[in-house]
Amino acid sequence: MSQEQRTVQEQRGLRFPFDAPAEILLESRNERTHARVAELSFRGCYLKTSTPLKQDQRLRVKITHAGESFEALAEVIYRRADGVGVLFGNVEPHFRNILQGWILSALDDQAEEEPS
């Protein structure tokens, strides 16, 4: 694994499978687009989108799941053919609590799926 791959892996943190709609506000163009969250962590998420986003591009992401919404500024840390990995910036305490609840739920779901 190259140094660049290790750095991206460290920035990503431990991610959990997650499925929720997301709205992306591209700050540089004041443009909104839609995406789908495929993985989620305390530090960021993977967004499936057909919108071409650039490495290091800054954006605001809004995720809606189970009747709650999470918002944070984020930065694209890597790109793939079907989407991008983003790193959250400072997350407000209210949104951090929502994120924590979603991750704990995803962790519980993962534990239930594992054979005993």
Buried (B, 14 or more C-beta within 10 A) or exposed (E): EEEEEEEBEEBBEEBBEBEBEBBBBBEEEEEEBEBBBBBBBEBBBBBBBEBEBEEEBBBBBBBBBEEBEBBBBBBBBBBEEEBBBBBBEEBEEEBBEBBEBBBEBBEEEEEEEEEE
